[in-house]
């Protein structure tokens, strides 16, 4: 009689454990699917980069976005001018203000203030600094239709800064600033990897 009761209790325990295991597996699968769905939803809304896009996008929650790359010993960064520091009297919704910085290993740099529209990037000012004390060596305003404007445009083009970058960076920044209630995609992917291998 005792053996029969013990066997019955053992079967109930195994059945209960099996049911709990099945429930845990289902919950685990549901969590993985939910994370995957969230990642797809965010990435589908994200603006698509231009073809052969050579830059790495760096951003934080709520706004600041920059594009960076290294090329032949140079560090290149492109970012939007902070809207709070723009001159409202010359605001133009069809264009965006860019700050383009190119650094050499010895500390020398070229800093461009430019305006980008769907058709072109117009350089407004170029500032150069030396590598020892970060002292301004030269500061020059660039005429829109000048030969220097064209030459500097080719200089930037050779470093992957195309006219399409301005529009893309603006769209990406707007997308990034509107997702303050969403977790960063990279963090979601990391979380999904942890949960998948749990």
C-alpha positions as CSV (number, residue, x, y, z in Angstrom):
1,X,0.0,0.0,0.0
2,X,2.8,2.4,0.9
3,X,4.6,1.6,-2.4
4,X,1.4,2.3,-4.3
5,X,0.9,5.7,-2.7
6,X,4.6,6.6,-3.2
7,X,4.4,5.6,-6.8
8,X,1.3,7.7,-7.3
9,X,2.9,10.7,-5.6
10,X,6.0,10.3,-7.7
11,X,3.9,10.3,-10.9
12,X,2.1,13.4,-9.8
13,X,5.4,15.1,-9.0
14,X,6.8,14.3,-12.4
15,X,3.6,15.4,-14.1
16,X,3.7,18.7,-12.2
17,X,7.4,19.3,-13.0
18,X,6.7,18.5,-16.7
19,X,3.9,20.9,-16.8
20,X,6.0,23.7,-15.2
21,X,8.8,23.0,-17.7
22,X,6.4,23.2,-20.6
23,X,5.0,26.5,-19.3
24,X,8.5,27.9,-18.8
25,X,9.5,26.9,-22.3
26,X,6.4,28.6,-23.8
27,X,7.1,31.8,-21.8
28,X,10.7,31.8,-22.9
29,X,9.6,31.4,-26.6
30,X,7.1,34.2,-26.2
31,X,9.7,36.6,-24.8
32,X,12.1,35.8,-27.6
33,X,9.3,36.4,-30.2
34,X,8.3,39.7,-28.5
35,X,11.9,41.0,-28.6
36,X,12.3,39.9,-32.3
37,X,9.1,41.7,-33.2
38,X,10.2,44.9,-31.4
39,X,13.5,44.9,-33.2
40,X,11.9,44.4,-36.6
41,X,9.4,47.2,-35.9
42,X,12.1,49.7,-35.0
43,X,14.4,48.8,-37.8
44,X,11.7,49.0,-40.4
45,X,11.0,52.6,-39.4
46,X,14.7,53.5,-39.5
47,X,15.7,55.6,-42.6
48,X,17.7,53.6,-45.1
49,X,21.3,54.7,-45.6
50,X,22.5,55.7,-49.1
51,X,24.1,53.1,-51.2
52,X,27.7,52.1,-50.3
53,X,27.4,54.1,-47.1
54,X,30.9,54.2,-45.5
55,X,30.1,55.7,-42.1
56,X,29.4,54.3,-38.7
57,X,26.3,55.9,-37.1
58,X,26.6,56.8,-33.5
59,X,23.6,58.1,-31.5
60,X,22.1,58.4,-28.1
61,X,18.5,58.6,-26.9
62,X,16.6,61.6,-27.9
63,X,18.6,63.3,-30.6
64,X,22.4,63.6,-31.0
65,X,23.5,61.7,-34.1
66,X,26.9,61.6,-35.7
67,X,28.5,59.7,-38.6
68,X,32.1,58.7,-38.2
69,X,34.8,56.8,-40.2
70,X,38.5,56.4,-40.5
71,X,40.2,56.8,-43.8
72,X,44.0,56.8,-44.6
73,X,45.0,58.1,-41.2
74,X,42.1,60.5,-40.9
75,X,39.2,60.5,-38.5
76,X,36.1,62.0,-40.0
77,X,32.9,63.1,-38.2
78,X,29.7,64.5,-39.7
79,X,26.8,65.7,-37.5
80,X,23.9,68.1,-37.5
81,X,24.2,71.4,-35.9
82,X,22.2,71.4,-32.7
83,X,18.8,72.9,-33.5
84,X,19.0,75.0,-30.2
85,X,22.0,76.8,-31.6
86,X,20.7,77.6,-35.0
87,X,19.8,81.1,-36.1
88,X,16.0,81.0,-36.3
89,X,15.9,84.0,-38.6
90,X,17.6,82.0,-41.4
91,X,15.9,78.7,-40.7
92,X,15.1,76.7,-43.9
93,X,13.2,73.4,-43.6
94,X,14.5,72.3,-47.0
95,X,18.1,72.3,-45.8
96,X,20.1,71.2,-42.7
97,X,23.3,72.7,-41.2
98,X,26.2,70.3,-40.9
99,X,29.4,70.3,-38.9
100,X,32.2,68.3,-40.6
101,X,35.4,67.6,-38.8
102,X,38.5,65.9,-40.2
103,X,41.4,65.1,-37.9
104,X,44.9,63.9,-38.6
105,X,47.0,61.7,-36.3
106,X,49.3,64.6,-35.4
107,X,46.3,66.6,-34.2
108,X,45.8,68.9,-37.1
109,X,42.2,69.4,-38.2
110,X,39.9,70.9,-40.8
111,X,36.4,72.0,-39.6
112,X,33.7,72.8,-42.1
113,X,30.4,74.6,-41.5
114,X,28.1,73.6,-44.3
115,X,24.5,73.5,-45.4
116,X,23.1,70.4,-47.1
117,X,20.0,70.2,-49.2
118,X,18.7,67.4,-51.4
119,X,20.9,68.6,-54.3
120,X,24.1,69.8,-52.8
121,X,26.4,70.5,-49.9
122,X,27.4,74.2,-49.7
123,X,30.4,75.0,-47.5
124,X,30.1,78.2,-45.7
125,X,33.2,78.4,-43.5
126,X,36.4,76.4,-43.2
127,X,38.6,76.5,-40.0
128,X,41.9,74.8,-39.7
129,X,43.8,74.1,-36.4
130,X,47.4,73.0,-35.7
131,X,48.3,69.9,-33.9
132,X,50.2,71.2,-30.9
133,X,47.9,73.6,-29.1
134,X,44.7,73.3,-31.0
135,X,45.2,76.9,-32.1
136,X,43.2,78.2,-35.0
137,X,45.5,78.6,-38.0
138,X,43.0,80.0,-40.5
139,X,39.3,80.8,-40.8
140,X,37.8,81.5,-44.2
141,X,34.3,82.1,-45.4
142,X,33.7,80.3,-48.7
143,X,31.7,81.9,-51.6
144,X,29.0,79.6,-52.9
145,X,29.9,79.6,-56.5
146,X,33.6,79.9,-56.2
147,X,36.3,77.6,-57.6
148,X,37.4,77.0,-54.0
149,X,33.9,75.9,-53.1
150,X,34.1,73.3,-55.9
151,X,37.5,72.1,-54.9
152,X,36.6,71.7,-51.2
153,X,33.4,69.9,-52.3
154,X,35.6,67.4,-54.2
155,X,37.9,67.1,-51.1
156,X,34.9,66.1,-49.0
157,X,33.5,63.8,-51.8
158,X,36.8,61.9,-51.8
159,X,36.2,61.1,-48.1
160,X,32.7,59.7,-48.7
161,X,30.7,62.9,-47.9
162,X,28.1,62.9,-50.7
163,X,25.3,65.3,-51.2
164,X,22.8,62.7,-50.1
165,X,24.3,62.5,-46.6
166,X,22.6,65.7,-45.4
167,X,19.1,64.5,-46.1
168,X,19.8,61.0,-44.6
169,X,21.4,62.4,-41.5
170,X,18.4,64.8,-41.0
171,X,15.9,61.9,-41.4
172,X,17.8,59.6,-39.1
173,X,18.1,62.3,-36.4
174,X,14.3,62.9,-36.6
175,X,13.7,59.2,-36.3
176,X,16.1,58.9,-33.4
177,X,14.6,61.8,-31.5
178,X,11.0,60.4,-31.9
179,X,11.8,57.0,-30.3
180,X,12.5,58.1,-26.8
181,X,10.1,55.5,-25.5
182,X,11.9,52.7,-27.3
183,X,15.0,50.9,-26.3
184,X,18.0,51.2,-28.5
185,X,18.1,48.5,-31.2
186,X,21.6,47.3,-30.2
187,X,20.5,46.9,-26.6
188,X,17.4,44.9,-27.7
189,X,19.6,42.7,-29.9
190,X,21.9,42.0,-26.9
191,X,19.0,41.3,-24.7
192,X,17.5,38.9,-27.2
193,X,20.9,37.1,-27.5
194,X,21.0,36.7,-23.7
195,X,17.4,35.4,-23.5
196,X,17.9,33.1,-26.5
197,X,20.8,31.4,-24.8
198,X,19.3,31.4,-21.3
